[in-house]
Amino acid sequence: MSSLTEKHRAYHLRKMRTRFTRLDLNHDGFISREDYELMATKVQECGKLNAEDAESTRNAFMTVADTLGLKPGVKIPVEEAAKKANREFAVMAQEKRLAFLKETHNPIFDALDLNKDGHISLDEFKVYFQIIAPDISEDEVTHSFNMIDSNKNGEISREEFITAAFDFIHGFEETEVSKVFFGPLLS
C-alpha cells in the first residue's frame, strides 16, 4: 500500500480519531475494557434487553475488547489508539483486514440487533448512536443509517454493516459511508 498519499493517511487518521473518541464512553481519554463494558450496559438499558439477551450483548462486547487486547487494567490513550490503527491498517494484508473486521464487528452487529431478527432497524441503530454519539442529531443518525442501508430496504443487513464498517475502518479513500459510520467525522 505504498500508493497511499499523505492526504489518504490524514483522512484515515481522522476517522480513527473519530472512532476512538466516540468509543471512549467514560470520557477519560483512554480506550479500555471499561468502555466496552459501559457500552454493553447502555445497550442493555436503552434496548430494554431481557437477561439472556443482555448477557449475549455483554459477551459480544467483551469479545471485541479481547480481540483489541483490552484486558482488565489496560488503557490506551485515544490518540495513541488512533495512530496505531492508522499505521497498522495501512500495511495489513486484505485477507487479514477482513478477518479482523469480521471478528470485531460480527459481535457488534449481533449486539445491535436487539430483537434478534437478523437485521438492524433504524430504531435499533438509534439506540447505538444514543450511546456512542449522543451529541449528533436524529437527522444525522438517519443519514448514517440510510448510507449504510445500501439496498434501501429500511434495514441494515449483516453484509451491509460489515461492508460499511470495512469501508470506515480500513478505507483510506474518502467515501460518503466512511464519513458517517460513527457519525460525522470529528476534526
Phi, psi and omega in degrees: 000037181288351180281359179292131178269169176299326179297316178299313182297320180294320178295315179297318179299321177298319178296317181293323175298318178299311182304306185286330175295317180291327181279349176281075189293331180270002174055040178261003179086004182232152169262128182210171176302325179303322178297319180287326175295318178296320178299315180299316180297317181291322177297318179300312182291308183293326181272358180050051185282147173285172186301317182295314179291327177297317179294318178299318179295315178300315179300321179298313181291326178290327174299316178296314179301317179297316180299325179278000180077021182269076176285162178307133179090344179280127177228127180245124178304140182308312182297320179295318179298318180295314181293322179296313178298318180299316179292309187293319183289336179293333185245358182288138178295148183306314182296320180292323178301311183294319179298315179299315182296316179296323180296325181268332187256340172298315177297325179292317176304312181301321180292324182280340177280076190300323181266004174057039178262005178089005178218159174254119177278169176300319180296320177294320178297320179297324177301313180300316182288333173300330184273309187272339183211063183295348182277349183265155185285162177298324178298320179293321178296315180297319177299314178301313179303312182296327178290322181285326179284076189294332179268002174057040179261008176086009176208155180259121176278166176303315181298316178297319180296313181295318179298314180293319178297319179299314179302316182292309189282323185251351181276134178257349177275149178278118176231163181296316179299321183292345178273349189231354186302322176251029186085178181305142179296140176276157181280000000 
